[in-house]
């Protein structure tokens, strides 16, 4: 059982205001973290702690480790395991829930924003399934730190890692690994699967209660909308369209887009078998459990739409008194998603191409320009991240790095001619100077991403040898993805072909 710090303890209380526990009784199981036999702090995000108003200055390392393993809980915490269901690889599981996670509570930061503080890997809960131990290993928890930090630095909505603490207890997977607990921060942990849990039980009152809570938390302006539940579905669709477009524009592959991993807040959550693509190919799959490529890179927009349809199904009784009318309005939202996604995708692609003016008349031409660029990358198996970055060099007048990525000049020359003409067409009198255009492109096309081989190296050193230096160096590089200097060069280079071949990621459970 976890213990609570006495009032005189050095660790201060967070400013908890636990609306989920208070407003949604019956939507969770109160629970306490498993006790860690020998906790030690591996990572602490001081900047994020400051944003949350958590001041641990003067707190010794052992007290921090106790805090971030759950051996000691801050005053005001109300740990609970949330209930949810979910479609996993297309098959519906009516009862999933937090099998190895706990929501400690919610805090409100200095800007008035509400954040969940949650553990991951803190032991079995009533929702734990099969033979799961509810624990987590050091490697997967540090992976979540690295990739969520990369996404945050890329300005992509994401959950964030506040801390990782080793438990001093081994966990058994394919091998014996050191255990750890992640402390995660999120705008909320509300998921499509949360709605599915109650809809599957025919509990419309709780679906309505959950929808009202979600609107109040994430879309308070919709409280008095004429059709608030339809407006909620539309808002979630818009957030997901924007999010998936951002994933596609940096080559991110989530790997396990089950409905229990799709948030209502529009944040990226659960960095299990995720990875960044190197050689561009829409069919790229890294996840070891995605045997049929359901969640391949190029499938992500359609999977997001499919997941939204599952959310819409839960809301149909709330959308209209007549079920057929409810289906009709929900279908309109789902059918509109591809256009929403394409709008967000094209906006990002224009920025990546150095185009700063957009007109509706240009949409078809700009879409073709971006699509043909991607076809070039696929044909020549060019590195997705560096090809965009080298296009910025070409904008500044240095084409050699870009040309070095293509074995034939003809197709590239033809495309570059179209791209230059489009850049020149942007209001001749106000077109960006070459250097300014290149700078703008470098501000959206990263130089450093979380390359899979670098992530694996860092995690192996931390897990196998207790050496956190490679992890810390990589984390620093990922925190400034748009910088290009000699100190970051090793993190920008693609993996050798023999390393990339057959690379697989795992969910960590």
C-alpha positions as CSV (number, residue, x, y, z in Angstrom):
1,X,0.0,0.0,0.0
2,X,1.2,3.5,-0.7
3,X,1.7,5.9,2.2
4,X,0.9,9.6,2.3
5,X,3.5,12.2,3.2
6,X,2.7,13.8,6.6
7,X,2.1,17.5,6.7
8,X,5.7,18.2,7.8
9,X,7.3,16.2,5.0
10,X,9.6,18.1,2.7
11,X,7.7,17.2,-0.5
12,X,5.0,19.9,-1.1
13,X,1.4,19.1,-2.1
14,X,0.4,19.7,-5.7
15,X,-2.6,21.9,-6.2
16,X,-5.0,18.9,-6.9
17,X,-8.5,19.5,-8.1
18,X,-9.7,16.0,-9.1
19,X,-12.7,16.5,-11.2
20,X,-12.8,13.0,-12.7
21,X,-12.9,11.4,-9.3
22,X,-15.4,14.0,-8.1
23,X,-17.7,14.2,-11.1
24,X,-17.7,10.7,-12.4
25,X,-18.1,8.2,-9.6
26,X,-18.5,4.7,-10.9
27,X,-16.3,5.4,-13.9
28,X,-13.2,4.1,-12.1
29,X,-11.8,1.9,-9.4
30,X,-9.9,3.5,-6.5
31,X,-6.5,1.9,-6.2
32,X,-3.1,2.4,-4.8
33,X,0.3,1.8,-6.5
34,X,2.4,-1.3,-5.7
35,X,5.3,-0.6,-3.4
36,X,8.7,-0.4,-5.0
37,X,11.3,-2.2,-3.0
38,X,14.3,0.1,-3.9
39,X,13.2,3.2,-5.9
40,X,15.7,5.5,-7.6
41,X,15.1,8.5,-9.8
42,X,16.2,8.1,-13.5
43,X,14.6,11.2,-15.0
44,X,12.9,14.3,-13.8
45,X,11.5,17.0,-16.1
46,X,12.2,20.2,-14.1
47,X,10.8,22.5,-16.8
48,X,7.5,20.6,-16.9
49,X,7.4,20.5,-13.1
50,X,7.7,24.2,-13.0
51,X,4.8,24.6,-15.5
52,X,2.7,22.4,-13.1
53,X,3.7,24.4,-10.1
54,X,5.5,21.5,-8.5
55,X,8.5,22.8,-6.7
56,X,10.8,20.1,-5.5
57,X,13.8,22.4,-4.8
58,X,15.6,21.1,-1.7
59,X,13.9,17.7,-1.9
60,X,16.5,14.9,-1.8
61,X,16.7,12.3,-4.5
62,X,15.3,9.5,-2.3
63,X,12.2,11.5,-1.6
64,X,11.7,12.2,-5.3
65,X,12.1,8.5,-6.1
66,X,9.6,7.6,-3.4
67,X,7.2,10.2,-4.9
68,X,7.5,9.0,-8.5
69,X,7.1,5.3,-7.7
70,X,4.1,5.8,-5.6
71,X,5.7,4.7,-2.3
72,X,4.7,8.1,-1.0
73,X,1.8,10.0,-2.4
74,X,1.4,13.8,-2.3
75,X,-1.4,15.2,-0.3
76,X,-4.6,15.6,-2.4
77,X,-3.8,12.6,-4.7
78,X,-6.7,10.2,-5.2
79,X,-5.2,7.3,-7.2
80,X,-7.7,5.5,-9.4
81,X,-7.8,3.2,-12.4
82,X,-10.1,4.4,-15.2
83,X,-12.5,2.1,-17.0
84,X,-12.6,1.9,-20.8
85,X,-13.1,-0.5,-23.6
86,X,-11.6,-0.5,-27.1
87,X,-11.2,-1.9,-30.5
88,X,-7.7,-3.5,-30.7
89,X,-6.6,-4.2,-34.2
90,X,-10.3,-4.1,-35.2
91,X,-11.6,-6.5,-32.6
92,X,-13.7,-5.2,-29.8
93,X,-12.7,-5.8,-26.1
94,X,-15.6,-4.6,-23.9
95,X,-13.4,-4.3,-20.8
96,X,-9.9,-3.0,-20.9
97,X,-9.2,-0.1,-18.5
98,X,-6.1,1.0,-16.7
99,X,-4.5,-2.4,-16.1
100,X,-1.1,-1.0,-15.1
101,X,-1.8,2.7,-14.9
102,X,-3.3,5.0,-12.2
103,X,-4.6,8.6,-12.4
104,X,-3.2,10.3,-9.3
105,X,-5.3,13.4,-9.8
106,X,-5.5,16.7,-11.7
107,X,-3.6,19.9,-11.2
108,X,-4.3,23.4,-12.5
109,X,-1.3,25.3,-13.7
110,X,-0.6,29.0,-13.4
111,X,-2.4,29.6,-16.7
112,X,-5.5,27.9,-15.4
113,X,-5.0,24.8,-17.6
114,X,-6.0,21.4,-16.1
115,X,-3.6,18.5,-16.3
116,X,-3.8,14.8,-15.4
117,X,-0.9,13.4,-13.4
118,X,-0.8,9.6,-13.9
119,X,1.5,6.6,-13.3
120,X,2.3,4.0,-15.8
121,X,3.8,0.7,-14.6
122,X,2.7,1.0,-11.0
123,X,1.3,-2.5,-10.6
124,X,-1.8,-4.6,-11.3
125,X,-5.2,-3.0,-11.0
126,X,-8.7,-4.6,-11.1
127,X,-8.5,-4.0,-14.9
128,X,-5.3,-6.0,-15.3
129,X,-5.8,-8.8,-17.9
130,X,-4.5,-12.3,-18.1
131,X,-1.1,-12.9,-16.5
132,X,-0.1,-9.2,-16.7
133,X,1.9,-8.0,-13.7
134,X,1.0,-4.4,-14.2
135,X,4.6,-3.4,-14.1
136,X,6.8,-1.7,-16.7
137,X,10.5,-1.9,-17.6
138,X,13.1,0.8,-17.7
139,X,13.5,0.7,-21.5
140,X,9.9,1.3,-22.6
141,X,9.4,4.0,-20.0
142,X,12.5,5.9,-21.1
143,X,11.3,5.4,-24.7
144,X,8.1,7.3,-23.8
145,X,10.3,10.1,-22.4
146,X,12.3,10.3,-25.6
147,X,9.6,10.1,-28.1
148,X,7.1,12.4,-26.3
149,X,9.9,14.9,-25.8
150,X,10.6,14.7,-29.5
151,X,7.0,15.2,-30.4
152,X,6.7,18.2,-28.0
153,X,9.7,19.8,-29.5
154,X,8.2,19.3,-32.9
155,X,5.1,21.2,-31.7
156,X,2.8,18.1,-32.0
157,X,0.2,17.7,-29.3
158,X,1.3,15.0,-26.9
159,X,1.2,13.6,-23.4
160,X,4.5,14.4,-21.6
161,X,6.8,12.6,-19.2
162,X,7.3,14.2,-15.9
163,X,9.5,11.5,-14.3
164,X,10.8,8.0,-14.6
165,X,11.8,6.1,-11.4
166,X,13.4,2.7,-11.3
167,X,11.6,0.4,-8.8
168,X,14.6,-1.9,-7.9
169,X,12.4,-4.8,-8.9
170,X,12.9,-7.0,-11.9
171,X,10.1,-7.5,-14.5
172,X,9.9,-10.6,-16.6
173,X,9.2,-10.3,-20.3
174,X,11.2,-12.2,-22.9
175,X,14.0,-11.7,-20.5
176,X,14.5,-10.3,-17.0
177,X,14.5,-6.5,-17.1
178,X,14.8,-3.7,-14.5
179,X,11.4,-2.3,-13.5
180,X,10.3,1.4,-13.6
181,X,7.3,3.7,-13.2
182,X,6.6,6.6,-15.6
183,X,4.8,9.7,-14.4
184,X,2.8,11.0,-17.4
185,X,1.1,14.4,-17.8
186,X,-1.9,14.8,-20.2
187,X,-4.7,17.2,-20.8
188,X,-6.9,14.2,-19.9
189,X,-6.9,10.5,-20.4
190,X,-10.4,10.4,-21.9
191,X,-10.5,8.1,-24.9
192,X,-12.8,6.9,-27.6
193,X,-12.7,3.6,-25.6
194,X,-14.0,5.4,-22.5
195,X,-17.3,6.1,-24.3
196,X,-17.3,2.6,-25.8
197,X,-17.2,1.1,-22.3
198,X,-20.6,2.5,-21.3
199,X,-22.2,2.4,-24.7
200,X,-21.4,-1.4,-24.9
201,X,-23.4,-1.8,-21.7
202,X,-26.3,0.2,-23.0
203,X,-25.8,2.7,-20.2
204,X,-26.9,5.9,-22.1
205,X,-27.1,7.9,-18.9
206,X,-23.4,7.4,-18.3
207,X,-22.6,8.1,-21.9
208,X,-24.4,11.4,-21.6
209,X,-22.7,12.1,-18.3
210,X,-19.3,11.4,-19.8
211,X,-20.1,13.6,-22.9
212,X,-21.1,16.4,-20.6
213,X,-17.9,16.1,-18.6
214,X,-15.8,16.0,-21.8
215,X,-17.4,19.1,-23.1
216,X,-17.0,21.0,-19.8
217,X,-13.3,20.0,-19.7
218,X,-12.2,20.3,-23.3
219,X,-14.8,22.4,-25.1
220,X,-16.5,24.6,-22.5
221,X,-17.7,27.0,-25.3
222,X,-19.9,24.2,-26.5
223,X,-21.9,23.8,-23.3
224,X,-24.7,26.1,-24.6
225,X,-24.4,25.0,-28.3
226,X,-27.7,24.1,-29.9
227,X,-26.5,20.6,-30.4
228,X,-23.6,20.2,-27.9
229,X,-23.0,16.4,-28.6
230,X,-22.8,16.9,-32.3
231,X,-20.5,19.8,-31.7
232,X,-18.3,17.6,-29.5
233,X,-18.0,15.0,-32.2
234,X,-17.1,17.7,-34.7
235,X,-14.5,19.2,-32.3
236,X,-12.9,15.8,-31.7
237,X,-12.8,15.1,-35.5
238,X,-11.1,18.5,-36.1
239,X,-8.5,17.9,-33.4
240,X,-7.7,14.4,-34.8
241,X,-7.5,15.6,-38.3
242,X,-4.9,18.2,-37.3
243,X,-3.0,15.7,-35.2
244,X,-2.8,12.9,-37.8
245,X,-1.7,15.5,-40.4
246,X,1.2,16.5,-38.1
247,X,2.2,12.9,-37.7
248,X,2.2,12.4,-41.4
249,X,4.3,15.5,-42.0
250,X,7.1,14.3,-39.7
251,X,7.0,10.6,-40.7
252,X,5.7,9.4,-37.3
253,X,4.1,5.9,-37.0
254,X,2.1,5.4,-33.9
255,X,2.0,1.6,-34.3
256,X,-1.1,0.8,-32.2
257,X,-4.0,3.1,-33.1
258,X,-6.6,1.2,-31.1
259,X,-9.6,3.2,-30.0
260,X,-8.4,3.1,-26.4
261,X,-5.3,5.0,-27.7
262,X,-7.3,7.8,-29.3
263,X,-7.8,10.8,-27.0
264,X,-10.7,13.2,-27.0
265,X,-8.2,16.0,-26.3
266,X,-6.3,15.4,-29.6
267,X,-3.0,14.5,-27.9
268,X,-0.7,11.7,-29.0
269,X,-0.8,9.0,-26.3
270,X,1.0,5.7,-25.6
271,X,4.4,5.5,-27.1
272,X,4.7,1.7,-27.2
273,X,5.6,0.3,-30.7
274,X,5.9,3.8,-32.2
275,X,8.8,4.8,-34.6
276,X,9.8,7.4,-37.1
277,X,10.1,6.4,-40.7
278,X,13.4,6.8,-42.5
279,X,13.2,5.7,-46.2
280,X,9.8,7.0,-47.4
281,X,7.3,4.3,-47.9
282,X,3.6,4.6,-47.0
283,X,3.5,0.9,-46.3
284,X,6.1,1.1,-43.5
285,X,5.2,-0.9,-40.4
286,X,7.5,-1.4,-37.4
287,X,5.3,-2.8,-34.7
288,X,5.9,-6.5,-34.1
289,X,2.2,-7.0,-33.2
290,X,0.8,-5.3,-36.4
291,X,1.2,-8.4,-38.5
292,X,-1.2,-7.3,-41.2
293,X,-0.1,-3.7,-41.5
294,X,-3.4,-2.3,-40.2
295,X,-1.6,0.7,-38.6
296,X,1.0,1.2,-41.4
297,X,2.1,4.8,-41.9
298,X,-0.1,5.5,-44.9
299,X,-3.2,3.9,-43.2
300,X,-3.2,6.3,-40.2
301,X,-5.6,8.9,-41.6
302,X,-8.2,6.2,-42.5
303,X,-7.7,4.5,-39.2
304,X,-8.4,7.8,-37.4
305,X,-11.6,8.1,-39.4
306,X,-12.6,4.5,-38.4
307,X,-11.9,5.3,-34.8
308,X,-14.0,8.4,-35.0
309,X,-16.8,6.4,-36.4
310,X,-16.7,4.2,-33.3
311,X,-17.0,7.3,-31.2
312,X,-19.9,8.5,-33.3
313,X,-21.7,5.2,-32.7
314,X,-21.7,5.8,-29.0
315,X,-23.1,9.3,-29.4
316,X,-25.9,8.5,-31.9
317,X,-28.7,8.3,-29.2
318,X,-27.6,11.8,-28.0
319,X,-27.5,13.4,-31.5
320,X,-31.3,13.1,-32.3
321,X,-34.4,11.5,-30.9
322,X,-34.9,9.7,-34.2
323,X,-32.1,7.1,-34.5
324,X,-32.0,7.4,-38.3
325,X,-31.5,11.1,-38.0
326,X,-28.7,10.5,-35.4
327,X,-27.0,8.2,-37.8
328,X,-27.3,10.7,-40.6
329,X,-25.7,13.6,-38.8
330,X,-23.0,11.4,-37.4
331,X,-22.3,10.0,-40.8
332,X,-21.9,13.6,-42.2
333,X,-19.1,14.2,-39.6
334,X,-17.3,11.0,-40.4
335,X,-17.6,11.5,-44.2
336,X,-16.2,15.0,-43.8
337,X,-13.1,13.8,-42.0
338,X,-11.0,13.1,-45.1
339,X,-11.4,16.7,-46.3
340,X,-10.5,18.0,-42.9
341,X,-7.4,15.9,-42.8
342,X,-6.3,16.9,-46.3
343,X,-6.8,20.6,-45.4
344,X,-4.5,20.2,-42.4
345,X,-2.0,18.1,-44.3
346,X,-1.8,20.5,-47.2
347,X,-1.3,23.4,-44.8
348,X,1.7,21.7,-43.2
349,X,3.0,20.6,-46.6
350,X,2.9,24.1,-47.9
351,X,5.0,25.3,-45.0
352,X,7.4,22.4,-45.5
353,X,7.7,23.4,-49.2
354,X,8.3,27.0,-48.3
355,X,5.0,28.3,-49.7
356,X,3.7,31.1,-47.5
357,X,0.7,32.1,-49.5
358,X,-2.3,29.8,-50.1
359,X,-5.4,30.4,-52.2
360,X,-8.2,27.9,-52.8
361,X,-7.3,28.0,-56.5
362,X,-3.9,26.6,-55.7
363,X,-5.1,23.6,-53.7
364,X,-5.2,21.1,-56.5
365,X,-1.8,22.2,-57.9
366,X,-0.1,22.3,-54.5
367,X,-1.5,18.9,-53.6
368,X,-0.1,17.5,-56.8
369,X,3.2,19.2,-56.1
370,X,3.4,17.6,-52.6
371,X,2.2,14.2,-53.8
372,X,4.7,14.1,-56.6
373,X,7.5,15.0,-54.2
374,X,6.5,12.1,-52.0
375,X,6.4,9.8,-55.0
376,X,10.0,10.8,-55.8
377,X,11.1,10.1,-52.2
378,X,9.5,6.7,-52.4
379,X,10.9,5.8,-55.8
380,X,14.5,6.6,-54.7
381,X,14.0,5.5,-51.1
382,X,15.1,8.8,-49.9
383,X,15.2,9.6,-46.2
384,X,12.0,11.4,-45.4
385,X,13.3,13.8,-42.8
386,X,16.6,14.7,-44.5
387,X,15.0,15.1,-48.0
388,X,12.7,17.9,-46.7
389,X,15.6,19.4,-44.9
390,X,17.8,19.4,-48.0
391,X,15.0,21.0,-50.0
392,X,15.4,23.9,-47.6
393,X,19.1,24.0,-48.7
394,X,18.0,24.1,-52.3
395,X,15.7,27.0,-51.5
396,X,18.9,28.8,-50.3
397,X,20.7,28.0,-53.5
398,X,22.7,24.9,-52.4
399,X,21.2,22.0,-54.4
400,X,24.2,19.6,-54.0
401,X,23.0,18.0,-50.7
402,X,19.6,17.3,-52.1
403,X,20.9,16.0,-55.4
404,X,23.2,13.6,-53.5
405,X,20.0,11.8,-52.3
406,X,18.8,10.9,-55.8
407,X,20.6,8.5,-58.2
408,X,19.0,10.1,-61.3
409,X,18.6,13.7,-62.0
410,X,15.9,13.8,-64.6
411,X,12.8,13.3,-62.4
412,X,14.2,15.5,-59.7
413,X,15.0,18.3,-62.2
414,X,11.4,18.3,-63.5
415,X,9.9,18.5,-60.1
416,X,12.3,21.2,-58.9
417,X,11.4,23.3,-61.9
418,X,7.7,23.1,-60.9
419,X,8.5,23.9,-57.3
420,X,10.6,27.0,-58.2
421,X,7.8,28.2,-60.5
422,X,5.3,27.8,-57.7
423,X,7.5,29.7,-55.3
424,X,8.0,32.5,-57.8
425,X,4.3,32.7,-58.4
426,X,3.6,33.9,-54.8
427,X,2.9,37.5,-55.6
428,X,6.0,38.5,-57.5
429,X,6.4,41.7,-55.5
430,X,6.2,40.0,-52.1
431,X,7.9,36.7,-52.7
432,X,10.2,35.6,-49.9
433,X,13.9,36.2,-50.5
434,X,15.7,32.9,-50.9
435,X,17.4,33.0,-47.5
436,X,14.2,33.9,-45.7
437,X,12.3,31.1,-47.5
438,X,15.0,28.6,-46.6
439,X,15.0,29.8,-42.9
440,X,11.2,29.4,-42.8
441,X,11.5,25.9,-44.2
442,X,14.2,24.9,-41.7
443,X,11.8,26.1,-39.0
444,X,9.3,23.4,-39.9
445,X,11.4,20.6,-41.4
446,X,13.4,19.0,-38.5
447,X,17.0,18.0,-38.8
448,X,16.8,15.7,-35.8
449,X,14.1,13.1,-35.1
450,X,14.0,10.1,-32.7
451,X,15.8,7.8,-35.1
452,X,15.1,4.2,-34.2
453,X,18.7,3.0,-33.9
454,X,19.7,5.9,-31.6
455,X,16.7,5.3,-29.4
456,X,17.6,1.6,-29.1
457,X,21.2,2.4,-28.3
458,X,20.2,4.8,-25.5
459,X,17.6,2.4,-24.1
460,X,20.0,-0.5,-24.1
461,X,22.7,1.4,-22.3
462,X,20.2,2.5,-19.6
463,X,18.5,-0.9,-19.2
464,X,21.5,-3.2,-19.5
465,X,24.3,-1.1,-18.1
466,X,22.6,1.5,-16.0
467,X,24.3,4.1,-18.2
468,X,22.1,7.1,-18.7
469,X,24.6,9.3,-20.6
470,X,23.5,8.1,-24.1
471,X,19.8,8.7,-23.1
472,X,20.6,12.2,-21.8
473,X,22.6,13.2,-24.9
474,X,19.8,12.0,-27.2
475,X,17.2,13.7,-25.1
476,X,19.1,17.0,-25.5
477,X,19.3,16.5,-29.2
478,X,15.6,15.8,-29.5
479,X,14.8,18.9,-27.6
480,X,16.1,21.1,-30.4
481,X,15.1,19.3,-33.6
482,X,15.4,22.3,-35.9
483,X,19.0,23.2,-35.0
484,X,21.7,22.0,-37.4
485,X,25.2,21.9,-36.1
486,X,28.1,19.5,-35.8
487,X,27.1,18.4,-32.3
488,X,23.8,17.0,-33.6
489,X,25.1,15.4,-36.8
490,X,25.3,11.9,-35.4
491,X,21.7,12.0,-34.4
492,X,20.6,13.2,-37.9
493,X,22.1,10.4,-39.9
494,X,19.9,7.5,-41.0
495,X,20.7,4.1,-39.7
496,X,22.9,1.8,-41.8
497,X,20.9,-0.5,-44.1
498,X,21.8,-3.6,-42.2
499,X,20.5,-2.0,-39.0
500,X,17.2,-0.9,-40.6
501,X,16.4,-4.2,-42.2
502,X,13.9,-6.1,-40.2
503,X,13.7,-3.5,-37.4
504,X,10.7,-4.1,-35.1
505,X,9.2,-2.2,-32.2
506,X,7.4,-3.7,-29.2
507,X,4.6,-2.6,-26.9
508,X,6.5,-3.1,-23.7
509,X,3.9,-5.1,-21.9
